[in-house]
Amino acid sequence: MSCIEEIKDKFTQYDNALKTCFPKVDPKLITGILRVMKEGNEPMFTMEVFLNTNAHIDELRDWIAKKTGEVATFYDDGYHMVSAHKITLEMVHELSQHNDVDEIRGTYIQKGTASIGPTLERTQDDEYWEGQKE
């Protein structure tokens, strides 16, 4: 197998593993976390979580506080949760298992900088909100 074929094969395996383990998570977030961890650093991200209901805001806020020591902020009437903190793959996986979570995206926070709050949109935002109106 050529090196190009090997890369293609390994990428397909990686992509399939992401879809299985993290179906609600933006693959760029997982790749970013892995890249920072490979460099030997603790990944710090602004994590943006898009919810399908705002019924359990307190539960999610408490979960983030307990796991990270940070406070999550909610936007869009409680359907968009934002938190900035050190992150692990296990934390992302556990959060993605919550029934209220539709999608998790994130932005890497470089050392010496701070989160600027929500910057991302739901991947299919227009389709989602149209479905909520019905």
Residue, then its C-alpha position, 0 to 999 in steps of 0.5 A: m500500500s502506498c503512503i497516500e493510500e495508507i493516509k486515505d485508509k487511516f482517515t476513513q477509519y478516523d472519520n468513521a470512529l468520529k461518527t460513531c463516538f462523537p456523532k453530535v460533535d464537530p470533527k474540527l473540535i475533536t481534531g483540534i483537541l487531539r492536536v493540542m494534546k499531541e503537543g503536550n498541552e492541556p487544550m483550552f477551548t470555547m465550547e459552544v453547545f446547541l440544545n434542542t430544549n432549554a428545559h435543563i439549563d440549570e443541570l447543564r450549568d451545574w455539570i460544566a461548573k462541577k467538571t471545569g470550575e467555570v460558569a456556562t453562559f446561555y444565549d438564544d433563549g437558552y438554546h446556545m450554551v457557551s463555556a471556556h475552559k480546559i477540555t478533554l475528549e471524555m468531557v466532550h463525549e459525556l456532554s454529547q450524551h445528554n439528551d438535550v444536546d444537538e451539536i457541540r462545536g468549539t474554538y481553540i483559545q491560544k495561551g494568553t488570550a481569552s474567550i470572546g464568547p459565542t462566535l459559532e452558529r448551529t450547523q443547520d441553524d435555519e433548518y433547526w429554527e424552522g422545525q421549532k416553529e411548527 
